[in-house]
Amino acid sequence: MYLGELQTKDVVSTNDGKNLGRIVDVEINSDGVITNILIEKRRFFIKLFGSSSQYNITYKEITKIGDDVILVNM
């Protein structure tokens, strides 16, 4: 799977079902393993609450990568 394919999927929290946004970047360690993913929050929440525009999620928090969504346990 390519990063471009991951970036088209919505990231959803398994705790509350919120759509967190989409992947904008990944962090890769020296062994070539993804350690963190950077998610841009949905624009509606940024305008409404004026909070930080990104989440940093560890790769271990990813529960499942499906056809349309990526489920994370935050």
PDB file of N, CA, C, O and CB in Angstrom:
ATOM      1  N   MET A   1       0.845  -1.174   0.000  1.00  0.00           N
ATOM      2  CA  MET A   1       0.000   0.000   0.000  1.00  0.00           C
ATOM      3  C   MET A   1       0.890   1.238   0.000  1.00  0.00           C
ATOM      4  O   MET A   1       1.925   1.268   0.667  1.00  0.00           O
ATOM      5  CB  MET A   1      -0.961  -0.002   1.218  1.00  0.00           C
ATOM      6  N   TYR A   2       0.489   2.239  -0.739  1.00  0.00           N
ATOM      7  CA  TYR A   2       1.236   3.477  -0.851  1.00  0.00           C
ATOM      8  C   TYR A   2       0.679   4.551   0.077  1.00  0.00           C
ATOM      9  O   TYR A   2      -0.485   4.491   0.474  1.00  0.00           O
ATOM     10  CB  TYR A   2       1.221   3.968  -2.286  1.00  0.00           C
ATOM     11  N   LEU A   3       1.508   5.529   0.421  1.00  0.00           N
ATOM     12  CA  LEU A   3       1.074   6.634   1.270  1.00  0.00           C
ATOM     13  C   LEU A   3      -0.091   7.377   0.620  1.00  0.00           C
ATOM     14  O   LEU A   3      -1.019   7.794   1.314  1.00  0.00           O
ATOM     15  CB  LEU A   3       2.243   7.600   1.540  1.00  0.00           C
ATOM     16  N   GLY A   4      -0.055   7.544  -0.670  1.00  0.00           N
ATOM     17  CA  GLY A   4      -1.134   8.221  -1.380  1.00  0.00           C
ATOM     18  C   GLY A   4      -2.473   7.527  -1.188  1.00  0.00           C
ATOM     19  O   GLY A   4      -3.509   8.188  -1.122  1.00  0.00           O
ATOM     20  N   GLU A   5      -2.464   6.211  -1.099  1.00  0.00           N
ATOM     21  CA  GLU A   5      -3.699   5.463  -0.859  1.00  0.00           C
ATOM     22  C   GLU A   5      -4.205   5.701   0.569  1.00  0.00           C
ATOM     23  O   GLU A   5      -5.409   5.822   0.793  1.00  0.00           O
ATOM     24  CB  GLU A   5      -3.471   3.952  -1.102  1.00  0.00           C
ATOM     25  N   LEU A   6      -3.285   5.767   1.525  1.00  0.00           N
ATOM     26  CA  LEU A   6      -3.674   6.015   2.917  1.00  0.00           C
ATOM     27  C   LEU A   6      -4.259   7.419   3.083  1.00  0.00           C
ATOM     28  O   LEU A   6      -5.163   7.628   3.892  1.00  0.00           O
ATOM     29  CB  LEU A   6      -2.465   5.832   3.851  1.00  0.00           C
ATOM     30  N   GLN A   7      -3.740   8.374   2.319  1.00  0.00           N
ATOM     31  CA  GLN A   7      -4.173   9.758   2.464  1.00  0.00           C
ATOM     32  C   GLN A   7      -5.601   9.988   1.979  1.00  0.00           C
ATOM     33  O   GLN A   7      -6.189  11.023   2.295  1.00  0.00           O
ATOM     34  CB  GLN A   7      -3.237  10.663   1.716  1.00  0.00           C
ATOM     35  N   THR A   8      -6.168   9.065   1.231  1.00  0.00           N
ATOM     36  CA  THR A   8      -7.543   9.237   0.746  1.00  0.00           C
ATOM     37  C   THR A   8      -8.565   8.650   1.719  1.00  0.00           C
ATOM     38  O   THR A   8      -9.768   8.797   1.506  1.00  0.00           O
ATOM     39  CB  THR A   8      -7.703   8.584  -0.627  1.00  0.00           C
ATOM     40  N   LYS A   9      -8.111   7.998   2.768  1.00  0.00           N
ATOM     41  CA  LYS A   9      -9.015   7.354   3.723  1.00  0.00           C
ATOM     42  C   LYS A   9      -9.265   8.266   4.926  1.00  0.00           C
ATOM     43  O   LYS A   9      -8.356   8.957   5.387  1.00  0.00           O
ATOM     44  CB  LYS A   9      -8.434   6.000   4.190  1.00  0.00           C
ATOM     45  N   ASP A  10     -10.493   8.264   5.427  1.00  0.00           N
ATOM     46  CA  ASP A  10     -10.812   8.996   6.642  1.00  0.00           C
ATOM     47  C   ASP A  10     -10.297   8.211   7.843  1.00  0.00           C
ATOM     48  O   ASP A  10     -10.339   6.981   7.849  1.00  0.00           O
ATOM     49  CB  ASP A  10     -12.341   9.248   6.757  1.00  0.00           C
ATOM     50  N   VAL A  11      -9.811   8.919   8.855  1.00  0.00           N
ATOM     51  CA  VAL A  11      -9.344   8.298  10.091  1.00  0.00           C
ATOM     52  C   VAL A  11     -10.447   8.482  11.132  1.00  0.00           C
ATOM     53  O   VAL A  11     -10.861   9.606  11.417  1.00  0.00           O
ATOM     54  CB  VAL A  11      -7.973   8.923  10.578  1.00  0.00           C
ATOM     55  N   VAL A  12     -10.920   7.366  11.700  1.00  0.00           N
ATOM     56  CA  VAL A  12     -12.051   7.383  12.624  1.00  0.00           C
ATOM     57  C   VAL A  12     -11.626   6.772  13.960  1.00  0.00           C
ATOM     58  O   VAL A  12     -10.956   5.740  13.998  1.00  0.00           O
ATOM     59  CB  VAL A  12     -13.265   6.613  12.030  1.00  0.00           C
ATOM     60  N   SER A  13     -12.026   7.427  15.056  1.00  0.00           N
ATOM     61  CA  SER A  13     -11.735   6.935  16.400  1.00  0.00           C
ATOM     62  C   SER A  13     -12.703   5.817  16.763  1.00  0.00           C
ATOM     63  O   SER A  13     -13.911   5.958  16.571  1.00  0.00           O
ATOM     64  CB  SER A  13     -11.817   8.079  17.436  1.00  0.00           C
ATOM     65  N   THR A  14     -12.186   4.710  17.285  1.00  0.00           N
ATOM     66  CA  THR A  14     -13.048   3.610  17.708  1.00  0.00           C
ATOM     67  C   THR A  14     -13.700   3.901  19.058  1.00  0.00           C
ATOM     68  O   THR A  14     -14.673   3.242  19.426  1.00  0.00           O
ATOM     69  CB  THR A  14     -12.248   2.309  17.783  1.00  0.00           C
ATOM     70  N   ASN A  15     -13.180   4.873  19.796  1.00  0.00           N
ATOM     71  CA  ASN A  15     -13.741   5.200  21.113  1.00  0.00           C
ATOM     72  C   ASN A  15     -15.089   5.903  21.012  1.00  0.00           C
ATOM     73  O   ASN A  15     -16.024   5.568  21.739  1.00  0.00           O
ATOM     74  CB  ASN A  15     -12.772   6.072  21.889  1.00  0.00           C
ATOM     75  N   ASP A  16     -15.188   6.880  20.110  1.00  0.00           N
ATOM     76  CA  ASP A  16     -16.421   7.666  20.020  1.00  0.00           C
ATOM     77  C   ASP A  16     -16.989   7.780  18.606  1.00  0.00           C
ATOM     78  O   ASP A  16     -18.024   8.417  18.408  1.00  0.00           O
ATOM     79  CB  ASP A  16     -16.173   9.036  20.556  1.00  0.00           C
ATOM     80  N   GLY A  17     -16.329   7.175  17.625  1.00  0.00           N
ATOM     81  CA  GLY A  17     -16.830   7.191  16.255  1.00  0.00           C
ATOM     82  C   GLY A  17     -16.591   8.485  15.505  1.00  0.00           C
ATOM     83  O   GLY A  17     -17.117   8.661  14.406  1.00  0.00           O
ATOM     84  N   LYS A  18     -15.806   9.402  16.072  1.00  0.00           N
ATOM     85  CA  LYS A  18     -15.530  10.676  15.408  1.00  0.00           C
ATOM     86  C   LYS A  18     -14.620  10.491  14.208  1.00  0.00           C
ATOM     87  O   LYS A  18     -13.680   9.696  14.228  1.00  0.00           O
ATOM     88  CB  LYS A  18     -14.901  11.659  16.385  1.00  0.00           C
ATOM     89  N   ASN A  19     -14.924  11.243  13.166  1.00  0.00           N
ATOM     90  CA  ASN A  19     -14.038  11.310  12.013  1.00  0.00           C
ATOM     91  C   ASN A  19     -12.964  12.336  12.357  1.00  0.00           C
ATOM     92  O   ASN A  19     -13.251  13.529  12.463  1.00  0.00           O
ATOM     93  CB  ASN A  19     -14.818  11.692  10.684  1.00  0.00           C
ATOM     94  N   LEU A  20     -11.732  11.874  12.531  1.00  0.00           N
ATOM     95  CA  LEU A  20     -10.651  12.746  12.976  1.00  0.00           C
ATOM     96  C   LEU A  20     -10.051  13.564  11.843  1.00  0.00           C
ATOM     97  O   LEU A  20      -9.529  14.654  12.082  1.00  0.00           O
ATOM     98  CB  LEU A  20      -9.573  11.930  13.629  1.00  0.00           C
ATOM     99  N   GLY A  21     -10.114  13.069  10.633  1.00  0.00           N
ATOM    100  CA  GLY A  21      -9.533  13.765   9.491  1.00  0.00           C
ATOM    101  C   GLY A  21      -8.835  12.783   8.578  1.00  0.00           C
ATOM    102  O   GLY A  21      -9.212  11.615   8.489  1.00  0.00           O
ATOM    103  N   ARG A  22      -7.806  13.277   7.895  1.00  0.00           N
ATOM    104  CA  ARG A  22      -7.051  12.446   6.961  1.00  0.00           C
ATOM    105  C   ARG A  22      -5.552  12.562   7.226  1.00  0.00           C
ATOM    106  O   ARG A  22      -5.078  13.552   7.782  1.00  0.00           O
ATOM    107  CB  ARG A  22      -7.368  12.844   5.512  1.00  0.00           C
ATOM    108  N   ILE A  23      -4.824  11.536   6.818  1.00  0.00           N
ATOM    109  CA  ILE A  23      -3.370  11.501   7.005  1.00  0.00           C
ATOM    110  C   ILE A  23      -2.710  12.513   6.074  1.00  0.00           C
ATOM    111  O   ILE A  23      -2.994  12.550   4.877  1.00  0.00           O
ATOM    112  CB  ILE A  23      -2.810  10.074   6.745  1.00  0.00           C
ATOM    113  N   VAL A  24      -1.824  13.334   6.641  1.00  0.00           N
ATOM    114  CA  VAL A  24      -1.075  14.286   5.834  1.00  0.00           C
ATOM    115  C   VAL A  24       0.416  13.945   5.779  1.00  0.00           C
ATOM    116  O   VAL A  24       1.122  14.373   4.866  1.00  0.00           O
ATOM    117  CB  VAL A  24      -1.266  15.689   6.380  1.00  0.00           C
ATOM    118  N   ASP A  25       0.892  13.169   6.767  1.00  0.00           N
ATOM    119  CA  ASP A  25       2.312  12.829   6.787  1.00  0.00           C
ATOM    120  C   ASP A  25       2.532  11.622   7.688  1.00  0.00           C
ATOM    121  O   ASP A  25       1.686  11.304   8.523  1.00  0.00           O
ATOM    122  CB  ASP A  25       3.165  14.032   7.266  1.00  0.00           C
ATOM    123  N   VAL A  26       3.660  10.957   7.521  1.00  0.00           N
ATOM    124  CA  VAL A  26       4.038   9.836   8.377  1.00  0.00           C
ATOM    125  C   VAL A  26       5.480  10.022   8.836  1.00  0.00           C
ATOM    126  O   VAL A  26       6.280  10.662   8.153  1.00  0.00           O
ATOM    127  CB  VAL A  26       3.865   8.479   7.632  1.00  0.00           C
ATOM    128  N   GLU A  27       5.803   9.461   9.992  1.00  0.00           N
ATOM    129  CA  GLU A  27       7.171   9.469  10.498  1.00  0.00           C
ATOM    130  C   GLU A  27       7.705   8.051  10.396  1.00  0.00           C
ATOM    131  O   GLU A  27       7.065   7.099  10.841  1.00  0.00           O
ATOM    132  CB  GLU A  27       7.242  10.000  11.975  1.00  0.00           C
ATOM    133  N   ILE A  28       8.883   7.921   9.805  1.00  0.00           N
ATOM    134  CA  ILE A  28       9.500   6.610   9.578  1.00  0.00           C
ATOM    135  C   ILE A  28      10.837   6.573  10.310  1.00  0.00           C
ATOM    136  O   ILE A  28      11.634   7.505  10.201  1.00  0.00           O
ATOM    137  CB  ILE A  28       9.692   6.326   8.045  1.00  0.00           C
ATOM    138  N   ASN A  29      11.085   5.485  11.063  1.00  0.00           N
ATOM    139  CA  ASN A  29      12.358   5.383  11.781  1.00  0.00           C
ATOM    140  C   ASN A  29      13.474   4.925  10.843  1.00  0.00           C
ATOM    141  O   ASN A  29      13.237   4.707   9.655  1.00  0.00           O
ATOM    142  CB  ASN A  29      12.230   4.410  12.969  1.00  0.00           C
ATOM    143  N   SER A  30      14.671   4.783  11.367  1.00  0.00           N
ATOM    144  CA  SER A  30      15.833   4.442  10.538  1.00  0.00           C
ATOM    145  C   SER A  30      15.751   3.036   9.953  1.00  0.00           C
ATOM    146  O   SER A  30      16.463   2.724   8.998  1.00  0.00           O
ATOM    147  CB  SER A  30      17.102   4.573  11.351  1.00  0.00           C
ATOM    148  N   ASP A  31      14.886   2.175  10.517  1.00  0.00           N
ATOM    149  CA  ASP A  31      14.702   0.826   9.977  1.00  0.00           C
ATOM    150  C   ASP A  31      13.645   0.777   8.878  1.00  0.00           C
ATOM    151  O   ASP A  31      13.391  -0.286   8.311  1.00  0.00           O
ATOM    152  CB  ASP A  31      14.320  -0.127  11.090  1.00  0.00           C
ATOM    153  N   GLY A  32      13.026   1.923   8.573  1.00  0.00           N
ATOM    154  CA  GLY A  32      12.007   1.976   7.529  1.00  0.00           C
ATOM    155  C   GLY A  32      10.617   1.600   8.004  1.00  0.00           C
ATOM    156  O   GLY A  32       9.753   1.272   7.191  1.00  0.00           O
ATOM    157  N   VAL A  33      10.386   1.643   9.325  1.00  0.00           N
ATOM    158  CA  VAL A  33       9.096   1.283   9.908  1.00  0.00           C
ATOM    159  C   VAL A  33       8.338   2.560  10.274  1.00  0.00           C
ATOM    160  O   VAL A  33       8.918   3.483  10.847  1.00  0.00           O
ATOM    161  CB  VAL A  33       9.283   0.371  11.159  1.00  0.00           C
ATOM    162  N   ILE A  34       7.052   2.615   9.947  1.00  0.00           N
ATOM    163  CA  ILE A  34       6.230   3.771  10.300  1.00  0.00           C
ATOM    164  C   ILE A  34       6.030   3.779  11.811  1.00  0.00           C
ATOM    165  O   ILE A  34       5.598   2.783  12.389  1.00  0.00           O
ATOM    166  CB  ILE A  34       4.856   3.740   9.554  1.00  0.00           C
ATOM    167  N   THR A  35       6.349   4.919  12.458  1.00  0.00           N
ATOM    168  CA  THR A  35       6.192   5.033  13.906  1.00  0.00           C
ATOM    169  C   THR A  35       5.021   5.939  14.290  1.00  0.00           C
ATOM    170  O   THR A  35       4.347   5.678  15.287  1.00  0.00           O
ATOM    171  CB  THR A  35       7.475   5.562  14.526  1.00  0.00           C
ATOM    172  N   ASN A  36       4.772   6.979  13.529  1.00  0.00           N
ATOM    173  CA  ASN A  36       3.704   7.933  13.817  1.00  0.00           C
ATOM    174  C   ASN A  36       3.022   8.355  12.524  1.00  0.00           C
ATOM    175  O   ASN A  36       3.619   8.338  11.447  1.00  0.00           O
ATOM    176  CB  ASN A  36       4.257   9.165  14.564  1.00  0.00           C
ATOM    177  N   ILE A  37       1.755   8.735  12.659  1.00  0.00           N
ATOM    178  CA  ILE A  37       1.058   9.339  11.525  1.00  0.00           C
ATOM    179  C   ILE A  37       0.516  10.688  11.976  1.00  0.00           C
ATOM    180  O   ILE A  37       0.062  10.838  13.110  1.00  0.00           O
ATOM    181  CB  ILE A  37      -0.095   8.410  10.994  1.00  0.00           C
ATOM    182  N   LEU A  38       0.567  11.654  11.089  1.00  0.00           N
ATOM    183  CA  LEU A  38       0.092  12.994  11.365  1.00  0.00           C
ATOM    184  C   LEU A  38      -1.229  13.181  10.630  1.00  0.00           C
ATOM    185  O   LEU A  38      -1.306  13.012   9.413  1.00  0.00           O
ATOM    186  CB  LEU A  38       1.140  14.071  10.940  1.00  0.00           C
ATOM    187  N   ILE A  39      -2.269  13.532  11.388  1.00  0.00           N
ATOM    188  CA  ILE A  39      -3.610  13.651  10.825  1.00  0.00           C
ATOM    189  C   ILE A  39      -4.052  15.101  10.897  1.00  0.00           C
ATOM    190  O   ILE A  39      -3.971  15.735  11.949  1.00  0.00           O
ATOM    191  CB  ILE A  39      -4.613  12.733  11.569  1.00  0.00           C
ATOM    192  N   GLU A  40      -4.518  15.616   9.775  1.00  0.00           N
ATOM    193  CA  GLU A  40      -5.083  16.963   9.755  1.00  0.00           C
ATOM    194  C   GLU A  40      -6.539  16.874  10.184  1.00  0.00           C
ATOM    195  O   GLU A  40      -7.319  16.114   9.611  1.00  0.00           O
ATOM    196  CB  GLU A  40      -4.953  17.619   8.339  1.00  0.00           C
ATOM    197  N   LYS A  41      -6.899  17.657  11.197  1.00  0.00           N
ATOM    198  CA  LYS A  41      -8.271  17.628  11.694  1.00  0.00           C
ATOM    199  C   LYS A  41      -9.228  18.117  10.625  1.00  0.00           C
ATOM    200  O   LYS A  41      -8.856  18.880   9.733  1.00  0.00           O
ATOM    201  CB  LYS A  41      -8.409  18.479  12.962  1.00  0.00           C
ATOM    202  N   ARG A  42     -10.463  17.666  10.731  1.00  0.00           N
ATOM    203  CA  ARG A  42     -11.498  18.139   9.819  1.00  0.00           C
ATOM    204  C   ARG A  42     -11.666  19.636  10.004  1.00  0.00           C
ATOM    205  O   ARG A  42     -11.664  20.128  11.133  1.00  0.00           O
ATOM    206  CB  ARG A  42     -12.842  17.396  10.057  1.00  0.00           C
ATOM    207  N   ARG A  43     -11.809  20.352   8.925  1.00  0.00           N
ATOM    208  CA  ARG A  43     -11.853  21.817   8.951  1.00  0.00           C
ATOM    209  C   ARG A  43     -13.010  22.372   9.785  1.00  0.00           C
ATOM    210  O   ARG A  43     -12.868  23.442  10.377  1.00  0.00           O
ATOM    211  CB  ARG A  43     -11.957  22.345   7.541  1.00  0.00           C
ATOM    212  N   PHE A  44     -14.140  21.682   9.850  1.00  0.00           N
ATOM    213  CA  PHE A  44     -15.282  22.153  10.617  1.00  0.00           C
ATOM    214  C   PHE A  44     -14.907  22.358  12.081  1.00  0.00           C
ATOM    215  O   PHE A  44     -15.273  23.365  12.689  1.00  0.00           O
ATOM    216  CB  PHE A  44     -16.444  21.167  10.500  1.00  0.00           C
ATOM    217  N   PHE A  45     -14.173  21.394  12.645  1.00  0.00           N
ATOM    218  CA  PHE A  45     -13.793  21.480  14.053  1.00  0.00           C
ATOM    219  C   PHE A  45     -12.761  22.580  14.287  1.00  0.00           C
ATOM    220  O   PHE A  45     -12.755  23.204  15.349  1.00  0.00           O
ATOM    221  CB  PHE A  45     -13.244  20.140  14.534  1.00  0.00           C
ATOM    222  N   ILE A  46     -11.899  22.822  13.322  1.00  0.00           N
ATOM    223  CA  ILE A  46     -10.901  23.879  13.467  1.00  0.00           C
ATOM    224  C   ILE A  46     -11.609  25.229  13.532  1.00  0.00           C
ATOM    225  O   ILE A  46     -11.286  26.052  14.389  1.00  0.00           O
ATOM    226  CB  ILE A  46      -9.876  23.846  12.293  1.00  0.00           C
ATOM    227  N   LYS A  47     -12.565  25.468  12.642  1.00  0.00           N
ATOM    228  CA  LYS A  47     -13.285  26.736  12.624  1.00  0.00           C
ATOM    229  C   LYS A  47     -14.145  26.896  13.871  1.00  0.00           C
ATOM    230  O   LYS A  47     -14.241  27.988  14.430  1.00  0.00           O
ATOM    231  CB  LYS A  47     -14.152  26.838  11.370  1.00  0.00           C
ATOM    232  N   LEU A  48     -14.764  25.813  14.302  1.00  0.00           N
ATOM    233  CA  LEU A  48     -15.695  25.876  15.425  1.00  0.00           C
ATOM    234  C   LEU A  48     -14.981  26.094  16.758  1.00  0.00           C
ATOM    235  O   LEU A  48     -15.405  26.927  17.560  1.00  0.00           O
ATOM    236  CB  LEU A  48     -16.517  24.603  15.486  1.00  0.00           C
ATOM    237  N   PHE A  49     -13.916  25.361  16.993  1.00  0.00           N
ATOM    238  CA  PHE A  49     -13.247  25.412  18.286  1.00  0.00           C
ATOM    239  C   PHE A  49     -11.906  26.148  18.266  1.00  0.00           C
ATOM    240  O   PHE A  49     -11.389  26.511  19.322  1.00  0.00           O
ATOM    241  CB  PHE A  49     -13.038  24.024  18.783  1.00  0.00           C
ATOM    242  N   GLY A  50     -11.339  26.370  17.083  1.00  0.00           N
ATOM    243  CA  GLY A  50     -10.078  27.087  16.975  1.00  0.00           C
ATOM    244  C   GLY A  50      -8.905  26.377  17.615  1.00  0.00           C
ATOM    245  O   GLY A  50      -7.948  27.025  18.038  1.00  0.00           O
ATOM    246  N   SER A  51      -8.960  25.056  17.696  1.00  0.00           N
ATOM    247  CA  SER A  51      -7.892  24.291  18.341  1.00  0.00           C
ATOM    248  C   SER A  51      -6.796  23.951  17.338  1.00  0.00           C
ATOM    249  O   SER A  51      -6.849  24.359  16.178  1.00  0.00           O
ATOM    250  CB  SER A  51      -8.453  23.004  18.972  1.00  0.00           C
ATOM    251  N   SER A  52      -5.812  23.204  17.799  1.00  0.00           N
ATOM    252  CA  SER A  52      -4.723  22.763  16.941  1.00  0.00           C
ATOM    253  C   SER A  52      -5.274  22.022  15.736  1.00  0.00           C
ATOM    254  O   SER A  52      -6.297  21.344  15.834  1.00  0.00           O
ATOM    255  CB  SER A  52      -3.746  21.873  17.716  1.00  0.00           C
ATOM    256  N   SER A  53      -4.611  22.146  14.618  1.00  0.00           N
ATOM    257  CA  SER A  53      -5.155  21.592  13.387  1.00  0.00           C
ATOM    258  C   SER A  53      -4.659  20.177  13.079  1.00  0.00           C
ATOM    259  O   SER A  53      -4.987  19.632  12.025  1.00  0.00           O
ATOM    260  CB  SER A  53      -4.817  22.496  12.247  1.00  0.00           C
ATOM    261  N   GLN A  54      -3.874  19.573  13.978  1.00  0.00           N
ATOM    262  CA  GLN A  54      -3.338  18.250  13.675  1.00  0.00           C
ATOM    263  C   GLN A  54      -3.319  17.340  14.907  1.00  0.00           C
ATOM    264  O   GLN A  54      -3.211  17.792  16.047  1.00  0.00           O
ATOM    265  CB  GLN A  54      -1.933  18.379  13.106  1.00  0.00           C
ATOM    266  N   TYR A  55      -3.429  16.033  14.624  1.00  0.00           N
ATOM    267  CA  TYR A  55      -3.243  14.988  15.634  1.00  0.00           C
ATOM    268  C   TYR A  55      -1.967  14.240  15.282  1.00  0.00           C
ATOM    269  O   TYR A  55      -1.658  14.057  14.105  1.00  0.00           O
ATOM    270  CB  TYR A  55      -4.482  14.009  15.703  1.00  0.00           C
ATOM    271  N   ASN A  56      -1.230  13.810  16.289  1.00  0.00           N
ATOM    272  CA  ASN A  56      -0.085  12.935  16.088  1.00  0.00           C
ATOM    273  C   ASN A  56      -0.421  11.601  16.741  1.00  0.00           C
ATOM    274  O   ASN A  56      -0.551  11.525  17.962  1.00  0.00           O
ATOM    275  CB  ASN A  56       1.237  13.555  16.683  1.00  0.00           C
ATOM    276  N   ILE A  57      -0.563  10.560  15.946  1.00  0.00           N
ATOM    277  CA  ILE A  57      -0.993   9.254  16.438  1.00  0.00           C
ATOM    278  C   ILE A  57       0.117   8.241  16.185  1.00  0.00           C
ATOM    279  O   ILE A  57       0.695   8.201  15.099  1.00  0.00           O
ATOM    280  CB  ILE A  57      -2.321   8.805  15.756  1.00  0.00           C
ATOM    281  N   THR A  58       0.411   7.422  17.197  1.00  0.00           N
ATOM    282  CA  THR A  58       1.421   6.386  16.992  1.00  0.00           C
ATOM    283  C   THR A  58       0.843   5.275  16.127  1.00  0.00           C
ATOM    284  O   THR A  58      -0.367   5.054  16.106  1.00  0.00           O
ATOM    285  CB  THR A  58       1.918   5.820  18.348  1.00  0.00           C
ATOM    286  N   TYR A  59       1.703   4.595  15.431  1.00  0.00           N
ATOM    287  CA  TYR A  59       1.262   3.516  14.549  1.00  0.00           C
ATOM    288  C   TYR A  59       0.591   2.393  15.344  1.00  0.00           C
ATOM    289  O   TYR A  59      -0.275   1.692  14.822  1.00  0.00           O
ATOM    290  CB  TYR A  59       2.451   2.961  13.750  1.00  0.00           C
ATOM    291  N   LYS A  60       0.990   2.226  16.597  1.00  0.00           N
ATOM    292  CA  LYS A  60       0.403   1.173  17.439  1.00  0.00           C
ATOM    293  C   LYS A  60      -1.064   1.434  17.750  1.00  0.00           C
ATOM    294  O   LYS A  60      -1.797   0.504  18.086  1.00  0.00           O
ATOM    295  CB  LYS A  60       1.181   1.047  18.739  1.00  0.00           C
ATOM    296  N   GLU A  61      -1.505   2.690  17.644  1.00  0.00           N
ATOM    297  CA  GLU A  61      -2.898   3.037  17.923  1.00  0.00           C
ATOM    298  C   GLU A  61      -3.841   2.697  16.761  1.00  0.00           C
ATOM    299  O   GLU A  61      -5.061   2.751  16.920  1.00  0.00           O
ATOM    300  CB  GLU A  61      -2.999   4.514  18.242  1.00  0.00           C
ATOM    301  N   ILE A  62      -3.286   2.350  15.603  1.00  0.00           N
ATOM    302  CA  ILE A  62      -4.115   1.966  14.464  1.00  0.00           C
ATOM    303  C   ILE A  62      -4.673   0.576  14.712  1.00  0.00           C
ATOM    304  O   ILE A  62      -3.922  -0.376  14.928  1.00  0.00           O
ATOM    305  CB  ILE A  62      -3.307   2.009  13.137  1.00  0.00           C
ATOM    306  N   THR A  63      -6.001   0.465  14.681  1.00  0.00           N
ATOM    307  CA  THR A  63      -6.672  -0.804  14.924  1.00  0.00           C
ATOM    308  C   THR A  63      -6.854  -1.586  13.635  1.00  0.00           C
ATOM    309  O   THR A  63      -6.593  -2.788  13.589  1.00  0.00           O
ATOM    310  CB  THR A  63      -8.019  -0.571  15.589  1.00  0.00           C
ATOM    311  N   LYS A  64      -7.307  -0.897  12.576  1.00  0.00           N
ATOM    312  CA  LYS A  64      -7.588  -1.566  11.313  1.00  0.00           C
ATOM    313  C   LYS A  64      -7.512  -0.566  10.175  1.00  0.00           C
ATOM    314  O   LYS A  64      -7.930   0.584  10.311  1.00  0.00           O
ATOM    315  CB  LYS A  64      -8.968  -2.243  11.345  1.00  0.00           C
ATOM    316  N   ILE A  65      -6.973  -1.018   9.050  1.00  0.00           N
ATOM    317  CA  ILE A  65      -6.980  -0.223   7.823  1.00  0.00           C
ATOM    318  C   ILE A  65      -7.935  -0.918   6.863  1.00  0.00           C
ATOM    319  O   ILE A  65      -7.658  -2.008   6.364  1.00  0.00           O
ATOM    320  CB  ILE A  65      -5.525  -0.076   7.200  1.00  0.00           C
ATOM    321  N   GLY A  66      -9.067  -0.263   6.613  1.00  0.00           N
ATOM    322  CA  GLY A  66     -10.086  -0.827   5.745  1.00  0.00           C
ATOM    323  C   GLY A  66     -10.044  -0.218   4.354  1.00  0.00           C
ATOM    324  O   GLY A  66      -9.111   0.509   4.013  1.00  0.00           O
ATOM    325  N   ASP A  67     -11.067  -0.520   3.546  1.00  0.00           N
ATOM    326  CA  ASP A  67     -11.137  -0.001   2.181  1.00  0.00           C
ATOM    327  C   ASP A  67     -11.360   1.505   2.158  1.00  0.00           C
ATOM    328  O   ASP A  67     -10.805   2.203   1.310  1.00  0.00           O
ATOM    329  CB  ASP A  67     -12.246  -0.697   1.411  1.00  0.00           C
ATOM    330  N   ASP A  68     -12.182   2.015   3.099  1.00  0.00           N
ATOM    331  CA  ASP A  68     -12.559   3.426   3.102  1.00  0.00           C
ATOM    332  C   ASP A  68     -12.059   4.197   4.311  1.00  0.00           C
ATOM    333  O   ASP A  68     -11.903   5.416   4.243  1.00  0.00           O
ATOM    334  CB  ASP A  68     -14.037   3.545   3.029  1.00  0.00           C
ATOM    335  N   VAL A  69     -11.807   3.510   5.413  1.00  0.00           N
ATOM    336  CA  VAL A  69     -11.436   4.203   6.650  1.00  0.00           C
ATOM    337  C   VAL A  69     -10.257   3.518   7.342  1.00  0.00           C
ATOM    338  O   VAL A  69      -9.938   2.357   7.084  1.00  0.00           O
ATOM    339  CB  VAL A  69     -12.635   4.266   7.603  1.00  0.00           C
ATOM    340  N   ILE A  70      -9.632   4.275   8.219  1.00  0.00           N
ATOM    341  CA  ILE A  70      -8.597   3.764   9.105  1.00  0.00           C
ATOM    342  C   ILE A  70      -9.123   3.943  10.515  1.00  0.00           C
ATOM    343  O   ILE A  70      -9.438   5.063  10.917  1.00  0.00           O
ATOM    344  CB  ILE A  70      -7.212   4.499   8.895  1.00  0.00           C
ATOM    345  N   LEU A  71      -9.222   2.870  11.269  1.00  0.00           N
ATOM    346  CA  LEU A  71      -9.738   2.928  12.633  1.00  0.00           C
ATOM    347  C   LEU A  71      -8.579   3.048  13.604  1.00  0.00           C
ATOM    348  O   LEU A  71      -7.606   2.300  13.516  1.00  0.00           O
ATOM    349  CB  LEU A  71     -10.594   1.684  12.958  1.00  0.00           C
ATOM    350  N   VAL A  72      -8.685   3.999  14.540  1.00  0.00           N
ATOM    351  CA  VAL A  72      -7.638   4.193  15.547  1.00  0.00           C
ATOM    352  C   VAL A  72      -8.247   4.156  16.929  1.00  0.00           C
ATOM    353  O   VAL A  72      -9.381   4.592  17.130  1.00  0.00           O
ATOM    354  CB  VAL A  72      -6.893   5.525  15.325  1.00  0.00           C
ATOM    355  N   ASN A  73      -7.495   3.635  17.881  1.00  0.00           N
ATOM    356  CA  ASN A  73      -7.915   3.576  19.269  1.00  0.00           C
ATOM    357  C   ASN A  73      -7.121   4.612  20.038  1.00  0.00           C
ATOM    358  O   ASN A  73      -5.971   4.376  20.406  1.00  0.00           O
ATOM    359  CB  ASN A  73      -7.718   2.153  19.869  1.00  0.00           C
ATOM    360  N   MET A  74      -7.734   5.758  20.279  1.00  0.00           N
ATOM    361  CA  MET A  74      -7.053   6.873  20.972  1.00  0.00           C
ATOM    362  C   MET A  74      -7.558   6.973  22.388  1.00  0.00           C
ATOM    363  O   MET A  74      -7.116   7.842  23.140  1.00  0.00           O
ATOM    364  CB  MET A  74      -7.272   8.217  20.232  1.00  0.00           C
TER     365      MET A  74
END
